[in-house]
Amino acid sequence: MNKKILIIGGAGYIGCVLTSYFLDKKYSVTSLDNLIYRNKHVLEEFKKNQNFNFVFGDLRNKILINELME
């Protein structure tokens, strides 16, 4: 079974630490962030990992959150 996790605010400091941790544990990680602080460069190292997926979006978008939770 492939373990999956959704990290809200994945481009932030804590989000990046959590992403790194879960990728090391072989989770499939989806990172959601609206990049309000224009810090997308921090995600570059994760994009090389096939278990990483970035979604540009906002937590307040209920439709998007529901799609990601499925």
mmCIF file of the N, C-alpha and C atoms, coordinates in Angstrom:
data_MODEL
# 
_entry.id   MODEL 
# 
loop_
_atom_site.group_PDB 
_atom_site.id 
_atom_site.type_symbol 
_atom_site.label_atom_id 
_atom_site.label_alt_id 
_atom_site.label_comp_id 
_atom_site.label_asym_id 
_atom_site.label_entity_id 
_atom_site.label_seq_id 
_atom_site.pdbx_PDB_ins_code 
_atom_site.Cartn_x 
_atom_site.Cartn_y 
_atom_site.Cartn_z 
_atom_site.occupancy 
_atom_site.B_iso_or_equiv 
_atom_site.pdbx_formal_charge 
_atom_site.auth_seq_id 
_atom_site.auth_comp_id 
_atom_site.auth_asym_id 
_atom_site.auth_atom_id 
_atom_site.pdbx_PDB_model_num 
ATOM 1   N N  . MET A 1 1  ? 0.842   -1.190 0.000  1.00 0.00 ? 1  MET A N  1 
ATOM 2   C CA . MET A 1 1  ? 0.000   0.000  0.000  1.00 0.00 ? 1  MET A CA 1 
ATOM 3   C C  . MET A 1 1  ? 0.880   1.244  0.000  1.00 0.00 ? 1  MET A C  1 
ATOM 4   N N  . ASN A 1 2  ? 0.603   2.151  -0.918 1.00 0.00 ? 2  ASN A N  1 
ATOM 5   C CA . ASN A 1 2  ? 1.354   3.393  -1.013 1.00 0.00 ? 2  ASN A CA 1 
ATOM 6   C C  . ASN A 1 2  ? 0.762   4.409  -0.043 1.00 0.00 ? 2  ASN A C  1 
ATOM 7   N N  . LYS A 1 3  ? 1.555   4.860  0.909  1.00 0.00 ? 3  LYS A N  1 
ATOM 8   C CA . LYS A 1 3  ? 1.089   5.850  1.875  1.00 0.00 ? 3  LYS A CA 1 
ATOM 9   C C  . LYS A 1 3  ? 1.130   7.221  1.227  1.00 0.00 ? 3  LYS A C  1 
ATOM 10  N N  . LYS A 1 4  ? 0.047   7.986  1.432  1.00 0.00 ? 4  LYS A N  1 
ATOM 11  C CA . LYS A 1 4  ? -0.067  9.306  0.823  1.00 0.00 ? 4  LYS A CA 1 
ATOM 12  C C  . LYS A 1 4  ? -0.311  10.354 1.892  1.00 0.00 ? 4  LYS A C  1 
ATOM 13  N N  . ILE A 1 5  ? 0.200   11.561 1.624  1.00 0.00 ? 5  ILE A N  1 
ATOM 14  C CA . ILE A 1 5  ? -0.020  12.665 2.548  1.00 0.00 ? 5  ILE A CA 1 
ATOM 15  C C  . ILE A 1 5  ? -0.174  13.951 1.750  1.00 0.00 ? 5  ILE A C  1 
ATOM 16  N N  . LEU A 1 6  ? -1.051  14.815 2.231  1.00 0.00 ? 6  LEU A N  1 
ATOM 17  C CA . LEU A 1 6  ? -1.247  16.142 1.661  1.00 0.00 ? 6  LEU A CA 1 
ATOM 18  C C  . LEU A 1 6  ? -0.709  17.153 2.661  1.00 0.00 ? 6  LEU A C  1 
ATOM 19  N N  . ILE A 1 7  ? 0.203   18.004 2.202  1.00 0.00 ? 7  ILE A N  1 
ATOM 20  C CA . ILE A 1 7  ? 0.775   19.027 3.073  1.00 0.00 ? 7  ILE A CA 1 
ATOM 21  C C  . ILE A 1 7  ? 0.296   20.386 2.587  1.00 0.00 ? 7  ILE A C  1 
ATOM 22  N N  . ILE A 1 8  ? -0.466  21.052 3.443  1.00 0.00 ? 8  ILE A N  1 
ATOM 23  C CA . ILE A 1 8  ? -0.968  22.394 3.148  1.00 0.00 ? 8  ILE A CA 1 
ATOM 24  C C  . ILE A 1 8  ? 0.118   23.384 3.534  1.00 0.00 ? 8  ILE A C  1 
ATOM 25  N N  . GLY A 1 9  ? 0.449   24.293 2.642  1.00 0.00 ? 9  GLY A N  1 
ATOM 26  C CA . GLY A 1 9  ? 1.535   25.240 2.903  1.00 0.00 ? 9  GLY A CA 1 
ATOM 27  C C  . GLY A 1 9  ? 2.888   24.581 2.708  1.00 0.00 ? 9  GLY A C  1 
ATOM 28  N N  . GLY A 1 10 ? 2.957   23.727 1.724  1.00 0.00 ? 10 GLY A N  1 
ATOM 29  C CA . GLY A 1 10 ? 4.150   22.920 1.505  1.00 0.00 ? 10 GLY A CA 1 
ATOM 30  C C  . GLY A 1 10 ? 5.396   23.679 1.106  1.00 0.00 ? 10 GLY A C  1 
ATOM 31  N N  . ALA A 1 11 ? 5.261   24.925 0.647  1.00 0.00 ? 11 ALA A N  1 
ATOM 32  C CA . ALA A 1 11 ? 6.430   25.705 0.254  1.00 0.00 ? 11 ALA A CA 1 
ATOM 33  C C  . ALA A 1 11 ? 6.988   26.529 1.411  1.00 0.00 ? 11 ALA A C  1 
ATOM 34  N N  . GLY A 1 12 ? 6.335   26.485 2.538  1.00 0.00 ? 12 GLY A N  1 
ATOM 35  C CA . GLY A 1 12 ? 6.823   27.206 3.714  1.00 0.00 ? 12 GLY A CA 1 
ATOM 36  C C  . GLY A 1 12 ? 7.900   26.414 4.440  1.00 0.00 ? 12 GLY A C  1 
ATOM 37  N N  . TYR A 1 13 ? 8.452   27.006 5.487  1.00 0.00 ? 13 TYR A N  1 
ATOM 38  C CA . TYR A 1 13 ? 9.538   26.354 6.219  1.00 0.00 ? 13 TYR A CA 1 
ATOM 39  C C  . TYR A 1 13 ? 9.104   25.004 6.798  1.00 0.00 ? 13 TYR A C  1 
ATOM 40  N N  . ILE A 1 14 ? 8.026   24.992 7.532  1.00 0.00 ? 14 ILE A N  1 
ATOM 41  C CA . ILE A 1 14 ? 7.568   23.745 8.154  1.00 0.00 ? 14 ILE A CA 1 
ATOM 42  C C  . ILE A 1 14 ? 7.110   22.755 7.084  1.00 0.00 ? 14 ILE A C  1 
ATOM 43  N N  . GLY A 1 15 ? 6.441   23.250 6.049  1.00 0.00 ? 15 GLY A N  1 
ATOM 44  C CA . GLY A 1 15 ? 5.998   22.386 4.962  1.00 0.00 ? 15 GLY A CA 1 
ATOM 45  C C  . GLY A 1 15 ? 7.149   21.681 4.278  1.00 0.00 ? 15 GLY A C  1 
ATOM 46  N N  . CYS A 1 16 ? 8.257   22.398 4.073  1.00 0.00 ? 16 CYS A N  1 
ATOM 47  C CA . CYS A 1 16 ? 9.434   21.790 3.432  1.00 0.00 ? 16 CYS A CA 1 
ATOM 48  C C  . CYS A 1 16 ? 10.074  20.732 4.325  1.00 0.00 ? 16 CYS A C  1 
ATOM 49  N N  . VAL A 1 17 ? 10.117  21.007 5.613  1.00 0.00 ? 17 VAL A N  1 
ATOM 50  C CA . VAL A 1 17 ? 10.679  20.025 6.551  1.00 0.00 ? 17 VAL A CA 1 
ATOM 51  C C  . VAL A 1 17 ? 9.811   18.769 6.553  1.00 0.00 ? 17 VAL A C  1 
ATOM 52  N N  . LEU A 1 18 ? 8.498   18.944 6.598  1.00 0.00 ? 18 LEU A N  1 
ATOM 53  C CA . LEU A 1 18 ? 7.585   17.797 6.571  1.00 0.00 ? 18 LEU A CA 1 
ATOM 54  C C  . LEU A 1 18 ? 7.677   17.037 5.248  1.00 0.00 ? 18 LEU A C  1 
ATOM 55  N N  . THR A 1 19 ? 7.772   17.757 4.147  1.00 0.00 ? 19 THR A N  1 
ATOM 56  C CA . THR A 1 19 ? 7.891   17.108 2.840  1.00 0.00 ? 19 THR A CA 1 
ATOM 57  C C  . THR A 1 19 ? 9.134   16.236 2.785  1.00 0.00 ? 19 THR A C  1 
ATOM 58  N N  . SER A 1 20 ? 10.245  16.780 3.216  1.00 0.00 ? 20 SER A N  1 
ATOM 59  C CA . SER A 1 20 ? 11.495  16.025 3.223  1.00 0.00 ? 20 SER A CA 1 
ATOM 60  C C  . SER A 1 20 ? 11.376  14.772 4.092  1.00 0.00 ? 20 SER A C  1 
ATOM 61  N N  . TYR A 1 21 ? 10.792  14.929 5.261  1.00 0.00 ? 21 TYR A N  1 
ATOM 62  C CA . TYR A 1 21 ? 10.629  13.812 6.190  1.00 0.00 ? 21 TYR A CA 1 
ATOM 63  C C  . TYR A 1 21 ? 9.798   12.694 5.558  1.00 0.00 ? 21 TYR A C  1 
ATOM 64  N N  . PHE A 1 22 ? 8.648   13.053 5.011  1.00 0.00 ? 22 PHE A N  1 
ATOM 65  C CA . PHE A 1 22 ? 7.750   12.032 4.470  1.00 0.00 ? 22 PHE A CA 1 
ATOM 66  C C  . PHE A 1 22 ? 8.275   11.414 3.176  1.00 0.00 ? 22 PHE A C  1 
ATOM 67  N N  . LEU A 1 23 ? 8.976   12.185 2.364  1.00 0.00 ? 23 LEU A N  1 
ATOM 68  C CA . LEU A 1 23 ? 9.592   11.592 1.173  1.00 0.00 ? 23 LEU A CA 1 
ATOM 69  C C  . LEU A 1 23 ? 10.669  10.591 1.576  1.00 0.00 ? 23 LEU A C  1 
ATOM 70  N N  . ASP A 1 24 ? 11.420  10.894 2.622  1.00 0.00 ? 24 ASP A N  1 
ATOM 71  C CA . ASP A 1 24 ? 12.428  9.954  3.129  1.00 0.00 ? 24 ASP A CA 1 
ATOM 72  C C  . ASP A 1 24 ? 11.790  8.666  3.630  1.00 0.00 ? 24 ASP A C  1 
ATOM 73  N N  . LYS A 1 25 ? 10.560  8.775  4.129  1.00 0.00 ? 25 LYS A N  1 
ATOM 74  C CA . LYS A 1 25 ? 9.826   7.607  4.636  1.00 0.00 ? 25 LYS A CA 1 
ATOM 75  C C  . LYS A 1 25 ? 9.039   6.905  3.530  1.00 0.00 ? 25 LYS A C  1 
ATOM 76  N N  . LYS A 1 26 ? 9.272   7.324  2.263  1.00 0.00 ? 26 LYS A N  1 
ATOM 77  C CA . LYS A 1 26 ? 8.674   6.698  1.070  1.00 0.00 ? 26 LYS A CA 1 
ATOM 78  C C  . LYS A 1 26 ? 7.182   6.966  0.912  1.00 0.00 ? 26 LYS A C  1 
ATOM 79  N N  . TYR A 1 27 ? 6.705   8.067  1.469  1.00 0.00 ? 27 TYR A N  1 
ATOM 80  C CA . TYR A 1 27 ? 5.326   8.481  1.264  1.00 0.00 ? 27 TYR A CA 1 
ATOM 81  C C  . TYR A 1 27 ? 5.199   9.135  -0.108 1.00 0.00 ? 27 TYR A C  1 
ATOM 82  N N  . SER A 1 28 ? 3.997   9.136  -0.637 1.00 0.00 ? 28 SER A N  1 
ATOM 83  C CA . SER A 1 28 ? 3.665   9.934  -1.803 1.00 0.00 ? 28 SER A CA 1 
ATOM 84  C C  . SER A 1 28 ? 3.149   11.266 -1.253 1.00 0.00 ? 28 SER A C  1 
ATOM 85  N N  . VAL A 1 29 ? 3.853   12.356 -1.555 1.00 0.00 ? 29 VAL A N  1 
ATOM 86  C CA . VAL A 1 29 ? 3.559   13.658 -0.946 1.00 0.00 ? 29 VAL A CA 1 
ATOM 87  C C  . VAL A 1 29 ? 2.976   14.605 -1.988 1.00 0.00 ? 29 VAL A C  1 
ATOM 88  N N  . THR A 1 30 ? 1.825   15.167 -1.663 1.00 0.00 ? 30 THR A N  1 
ATOM 89  C CA . THR A 1 30 ? 1.256   16.247 -2.451 1.00 0.00 ? 30 THR A CA 1 
ATOM 90  C C  . THR A 1 30 ? 1.367   17.505 -1.608 1.00 0.00 ? 30 THR A C  1 
ATOM 91  N N  . SER A 1 31 ? 1.983   18.516 -2.191 1.00 0.00 ? 31 SER A N  1 
ATOM 92  C CA . SER A 1 31 ? 2.207   19.789 -1.507 1.00 0.00 ? 31 SER A CA 1 
ATOM 93  C C  . SER A 1 31 ? 1.294   20.839 -2.129 1.00 0.00 ? 31 SER A C  1 
ATOM 94  N N  . LEU A 1 32 ? 0.469   21.461 -1.313 1.00 0.00 ? 32 LEU A N  1 
ATOM 95  C CA . LEU A 1 32 ? -0.437  22.511 -1.766 1.00 0.00 ? 32 LEU A CA 1 
ATOM 96  C C  . LEU A 1 32 ? 0.033   23.840 -1.203 1.00 0.00 ? 32 LEU A C  1 
ATOM 97  N N  . ASP A 1 33 ? 0.184   24.833 -2.073 1.00 0.00 ? 33 ASP A N  1 
ATOM 98  C CA . ASP A 1 33 ? 0.601   26.152 -1.604 1.00 0.00 ? 33 ASP A CA 1 
ATOM 99  C C  . ASP A 1 33 ? 0.147   27.195 -2.620 1.00 0.00 ? 33 ASP A C  1 
ATOM 100 N N  . ASN A 1 34 ? -0.195  28.386 -2.126 1.00 0.00 ? 34 ASN A N  1 
ATOM 101 C CA . ASN A 1 34 ? -0.578  29.468 -3.026 1.00 0.00 ? 34 ASN A CA 1 
ATOM 102 C C  . ASN A 1 34 ? 0.599   30.389 -3.340 1.00 0.00 ? 34 ASN A C  1 
ATOM 103 N N  . LEU A 1 35 ? 1.765   30.068 -2.809 1.00 0.00 ? 35 LEU A N  1 
ATOM 104 C CA . LEU A 1 35 ? 3.015   30.785 -3.078 1.00 0.00 ? 35 LEU A CA 1 
ATOM 105 C C  . LEU A 1 35 ? 2.890   32.288 -2.849 1.00 0.00 ? 35 LEU A C  1 
ATOM 106 N N  . ILE A 1 36 ? 2.149   32.650 -1.806 1.00 0.00 ? 36 ILE A N  1 
ATOM 107 C CA . ILE A 1 36 ? 1.949   34.063 -1.491 1.00 0.00 ? 36 ILE A CA 1 
ATOM 108 C C  . ILE A 1 36 ? 3.281   34.764 -1.200 1.00 0.00 ? 36 ILE A C  1 
ATOM 109 N N  . TYR A 1 37 ? 4.263   34.021 -0.698 1.00 0.00 ? 37 TYR A N  1 
ATOM 110 C CA . TYR A 1 37 ? 5.570   34.606 -0.391 1.00 0.00 ? 37 TYR A CA 1 
ATOM 111 C C  . TYR A 1 37 ? 6.584   34.368 -1.503 1.00 0.00 ? 37 TYR A C  1 
ATOM 112 N N  . ARG A 1 38 ? 6.114   33.883 -2.654 1.00 0.00 ? 38 ARG A N  1 
ATOM 113 C CA . ARG A 1 38 ? 6.946   33.677 -3.843 1.00 0.00 ? 38 ARG A CA 1 
ATOM 114 C C  . ARG A 1 38 ? 8.193   32.833 -3.552 1.00 0.00 ? 38 ARG A C  1 
ATOM 115 N N  . ASN A 1 39 ? 8.000   31.780 -2.798 1.00 0.00 ? 39 ASN A N  1 
ATOM 116 C CA . ASN A 1 39 ? 9.114   30.931 -2.377 1.00 0.00 ? 39 ASN A CA 1 
ATOM 117 C C  . ASN A 1 39 ? 9.097   29.573 -3.068 1.00 0.00 ? 39 ASN A C  1 
ATOM 118 N N  . LYS A 1 40 ? 8.701   29.532 -4.332 1.00 0.00 ? 40 LYS A N  1 
ATOM 119 C CA . LYS A 1 40 ? 8.620   28.258 -5.046 1.00 0.00 ? 40 LYS A CA 1 
ATOM 120 C C  . LYS A 1 40 ? 9.989   27.619 -5.257 1.00 0.00 ? 40 LYS A C  1 
ATOM 121 N N  . HIS A 1 41 ? 11.054  28.403 -5.159 1.00 0.00 ? 41 HIS A N  1 
ATOM 122 C CA . HIS A 1 41 ? 12.403  27.861 -5.351 1.00 0.00 ? 41 HIS A CA 1 
ATOM 123 C C  . HIS A 1 41 ? 12.741  26.775 -4.329 1.00 0.00 ? 41 HIS A C  1 
ATOM 124 N N  . VAL A 1 42 ? 12.102  26.816 -3.170 1.00 0.00 ? 42 VAL A N  1 
ATOM 125 C CA . VAL A 1 42 ? 12.403  25.817 -2.141 1.00 0.00 ? 42 VAL A CA 1 
ATOM 126 C C  . VAL A 1 42 ? 11.909  24.426 -2.531 1.00 0.00 ? 42 VAL A C  1 
ATOM 127 N N  . LEU A 1 43 ? 11.026  24.356 -3.514 1.00 0.00 ? 43 LEU A N  1 
ATOM 128 C CA . LEU A 1 43 ? 10.464  23.072 -3.939 1.00 0.00 ? 43 LEU A CA 1 
ATOM 129 C C  . LEU A 1 43 ? 11.297  22.369 -5.000 1.00 0.00 ? 43 LEU A C  1 
ATOM 130 N N  . GLU A 1 44 ? 12.281  23.048 -5.556 1.00 0.00 ? 44 GLU A N  1 
ATOM 131 C CA . GLU A 1 44 ? 13.062  22.501 -6.669 1.00 0.00 ? 44 GLU A CA 1 
ATOM 132 C C  . GLU A 1 44 ? 13.693  21.146 -6.346 1.00 0.00 ? 44 GLU A C  1 
ATOM 133 N N  . GLU A 1 45 ? 14.233  20.986 -5.160 1.00 0.00 ? 45 GLU A N  1 
ATOM 134 C CA . GLU A 1 45 ? 14.873  19.712 -4.830 1.00 0.00 ? 45 GLU A CA 1 
ATOM 135 C C  . GLU A 1 45 ? 13.872  18.563 -4.764 1.00 0.00 ? 45 GLU A C  1 
ATOM 136 N N  . PHE A 1 46 ? 12.638  18.864 -4.394 1.00 0.00 ? 46 PHE A N  1 
ATOM 137 C CA . PHE A 1 46 ? 11.620  17.815 -4.290 1.00 0.00 ? 46 PHE A CA 1 
ATOM 138 C C  . PHE A 1 46 ? 11.095  17.384 -5.650 1.00 0.00 ? 46 PHE A C  1 
ATOM 139 N N  . LYS A 1 47 ? 11.102  18.272 -6.632 1.00 0.00 ? 47 LYS A N  1 
ATOM 140 C CA . LYS A 1 47 ? 10.554  17.959 -7.957 1.00 0.00 ? 47 LYS A CA 1 
ATOM 141 C C  . LYS A 1 47 ? 11.288  16.806 -8.629 1.00 0.00 ? 47 LYS A C  1 
ATOM 142 N N  . LYS A 1 48 ? 12.492  16.520 -8.188 1.00 0.00 ? 48 LYS A N  1 
ATOM 143 C CA . LYS A 1 48 ? 13.261  15.398 -8.738 1.00 0.00 ? 48 LYS A CA 1 
ATOM 144 C C  . LYS A 1 48 ? 12.743  14.046 -8.249 1.00 0.00 ? 48 LYS A C  1 
ATOM 145 N N  . ASN A 1 49 ? 11.958  14.067 -7.205 1.00 0.00 ? 49 ASN A N  1 
ATOM 146 C CA . ASN A 1 49 ? 11.448  12.844 -6.592 1.00 0.00 ? 49 ASN A CA 1 
ATOM 147 C C  . ASN A 1 49 ? 10.109  12.476 -7.225 1.00 0.00 ? 49 ASN A C  1 
ATOM 148 N N  . GLN A 1 50 ? 9.997   11.253 -7.724 1.00 0.00 ? 50 GLN A N  1 
ATOM 149 C CA . GLN A 1 50 ? 8.765   10.810 -8.383 1.00 0.00 ? 50 GLN A CA 1 
ATOM 150 C C  . GLN A 1 50 ? 7.578   10.724 -7.429 1.00 0.00 ? 50 GLN A C  1 
ATOM 151 N N  . ASN A 1 51 ? 7.828   10.703 -6.124 1.00 0.00 ? 51 ASN A N  1 
ATOM 152 C CA . ASN A 1 51 ? 6.751   10.635 -5.137 1.00 0.00 ? 51 ASN A CA 1 
ATOM 153 C C  . ASN A 1 51 ? 6.259   12.014 -4.711 1.00 0.00 ? 51 ASN A C  1 
ATOM 154 N N  . PHE A 1 52 ? 6.742   13.064 -5.375 1.00 0.00 ? 52 PHE A N  1 
ATOM 155 C CA . PHE A 1 52 ? 6.360   14.430 -5.008 1.00 0.00 ? 52 PHE A CA 1 
ATOM 156 C C  . PHE A 1 52 ? 5.475   15.038 -6.081 1.00 0.00 ? 52 PHE A C  1 
ATOM 157 N N  . ASN A 1 53 ? 4.423   15.707 -5.631 1.00 0.00 ? 53 ASN A N  1 
ATOM 158 C CA . ASN A 1 53 ? 3.514   16.407 -6.535 1.00 0.00 ? 53 ASN A CA 1 
ATOM 159 C C  . ASN A 1 53 ? 3.197   17.767 -5.921 1.00 0.00 ? 53 ASN A C  1 
ATOM 160 N N  . PHE A 1 54 ? 3.366   18.835 -6.710 1.00 0.00 ? 54 PHE A N  1 
ATOM 161 C CA . PHE A 1 54 ? 3.028   20.173 -6.235 1.00 0.00 ? 54 PHE A CA 1 
ATOM 162 C C  . PHE A 1 54 ? 1.752   20.649 -6.903 1.00 0.00 ? 54 PHE A C  1 
ATOM 163 N N  . VAL A 1 55 ? 0.871   21.234 -6.089 1.00 0.00 ? 55 VAL A N  1 
ATOM 164 C CA . VAL A 1 55 ? -0.373  21.801 -6.589 1.00 0.00 ? 55 VAL A CA 1 
ATOM 165 C C  . VAL A 1 55 ? -0.429  23.261 -6.146 1.00 0.00 ? 55 VAL A C  1 
ATOM 166 N N  . PHE A 1 56 ? -0.556  24.159 -7.130 1.00 0.00 ? 56 PHE A N  1 
ATOM 167 C CA . PHE A 1 56 ? -0.729  25.574 -6.817 1.00 0.00 ? 56 PHE A CA 1 
ATOM 168 C C  . PHE A 1 56 ? -2.189  25.788 -6.481 1.00 0.00 ? 56 PHE A C  1 
ATOM 169 N N  . GLY A 1 57 ? -2.458  26.244 -5.270 1.00 0.00 ? 57 GLY A N  1 
ATOM 170 C CA . GLY A 1 57 ? -3.842  26.461 -4.882 1.00 0.00 ? 57 GLY A CA 1 
ATOM 171 C C  . GLY A 1 57 ? -3.938  26.992 -3.473 1.00 0.00 ? 57 GLY A C  1 
ATOM 172 N N  . ASP A 1 58 ? -5.161  27.178 -3.041 1.00 0.00 ? 58 ASP A N  1 
ATOM 173 C CA . ASP A 1 58 ? -5.450  27.799 -1.760 1.00 0.00 ? 58 ASP A CA 1 
ATOM 174 C C  . ASP A 1 58 ? -6.322  26.875 -0.913 1.00 0.00 ? 58 ASP A C  1 
ATOM 175 N N  . LEU A 1 59 ? -6.048  26.848 0.351  1.00 0.00 ? 59 LEU A N  1 
ATOM 176 C CA . LEU A 1 59 ? -6.808  26.035 1.306  1.00 0.00 ? 59 LEU A CA 1 
ATOM 177 C C  . LEU A 1 59 ? -8.291  26.396 1.301  1.00 0.00 ? 59 LEU A C  1 
ATOM 178 N N  . ARG A 1 60 ? -8.605  27.610 0.980  1.00 0.00 ? 60 ARG A N  1 
ATOM 179 C CA . ARG A 1 60 ? -10.003 28.059 1.010  1.00 0.00 ? 60 ARG A CA 1 
ATOM 180 C C  . ARG A 1 60 ? -10.814 27.545 -0.165 1.00 0.00 ? 60 ARG A C  1 
ATOM 181 N N  . ASN A 1 61 ? -10.159 26.921 -1.150 1.00 0.00 ? 61 ASN A N  1 
ATOM 182 C CA . ASN A 1 61 ? -10.852 26.377 -2.317 1.00 0.00 ? 61 ASN A CA 1 
ATOM 183 C C  . ASN A 1 61 ? -11.360 24.976 -1.962 1.00 0.00 ? 61 ASN A C  1 
ATOM 184 N N  . LYS A 1 62 ? -12.597 24.912 -1.526 1.00 0.00 ? 62 LYS A N  1 
ATOM 185 C CA . LYS A 1 62 ? -13.170 23.650 -1.037 1.00 0.00 ? 62 LYS A CA 1 
ATOM 186 C C  . LYS A 1 62 ? -13.211 22.569 -2.116 1.00 0.00 ? 62 LYS A C  1 
ATOM 187 N N  . ILE A 1 63 ? -13.479 22.960 -3.353 1.00 0.00 ? 63 ILE A N  1 
ATOM 188 C CA . ILE A 1 63 ? -13.535 21.982 -4.444 1.00 0.00 ? 63 ILE A CA 1 
ATOM 189 C C  . ILE A 1 63 ? -12.161 21.347 -4.644 1.00 0.00 ? 63 ILE A C  1 
ATOM 190 N N  . LEU A 1 64 ? -11.120 22.177 -4.675 1.00 0.00 ? 64 LEU A N  1 
ATOM 191 C CA . LEU A 1 64 ? -9.764  21.672 -4.841 1.00 0.00 ? 64 LEU A CA 1 
ATOM 192 C C  . LEU A 1 64 ? -9.370  20.756 -3.682 1.00 0.00 ? 64 LEU A C  1 
ATOM 193 N N  . ILE A 1 65 ? -9.662  21.167 -2.471 1.00 0.00 ? 65 ILE A N  1 
ATOM 194 C CA . ILE A 1 65 ? -9.313  20.359 -1.291 1.00 0.00 ? 65 ILE A CA 1 
ATOM 195 C C  . ILE A 1 65 ? -10.018 19.014 -1.353 1.00 0.00 ? 65 ILE A C  1 
ATOM 196 N N  . ASN A 1 66 ? -11.287 19.019 -1.715 1.00 0.00 ? 66 ASN A N  1 
ATOM 197 C CA . ASN A 1 66 ? -12.032 17.745 -1.831 1.00 0.00 ? 66 ASN A CA 1 
ATOM 198 C C  . ASN A 1 66 ? -11.413 16.839 -2.890 1.00 0.00 ? 66 ASN A C  1 
ATOM 199 N N  . GLU A 1 67 ? -10.989 17.410 -4.015 1.00 0.00 ? 67 GLU A N  1 
ATOM 200 C CA . GLU A 1 67 ? -10.353 16.611 -5.062 1.00 0.00 ? 67 GLU A CA 1 
ATOM 201 C C  . GLU A 1 67 ? -9.038  16.009 -4.567 1.00 0.00 ? 67 GLU A C  1 
ATOM 202 N N  . LEU A 1 68 ? -8.262  16.797 -3.851 1.00 0.00 ? 68 LEU A N  1 
ATOM 203 C CA . LEU A 1 68 ? -6.974  16.318 -3.360 1.00 0.00 ? 68 LEU A CA 1 
ATOM 204 C C  . LEU A 1 68 ? -7.133  15.271 -2.258 1.00 0.00 ? 68 LEU A C  1 
ATOM 205 N N  . MET A 1 69 ? -8.206  15.341 -1.508 1.00 0.00 ? 69 MET A N  1 
ATOM 206 C CA . MET A 1 69 ? -8.422  14.404 -0.407 1.00 0.00 ? 69 MET A CA 1 
ATOM 207 C C  . MET A 1 69 ? -8.889  13.032 -0.913 1.00 0.00 ? 69 MET A C  1 
ATOM 208 N N  . GLU A 1 70 ? -9.387  12.963 -2.143 1.00 0.00 ? 70 GLU A N  1 
ATOM 209 C CA . GLU A 1 70 ? -9.841  11.680 -2.686 1.00 0.00 ? 70 GLU A CA 1 
ATOM 210 C C  . GLU A 1 70 ? -8.675  10.870 -3.003 1.00 0.00 ? 70 GLU A C  1 
# 
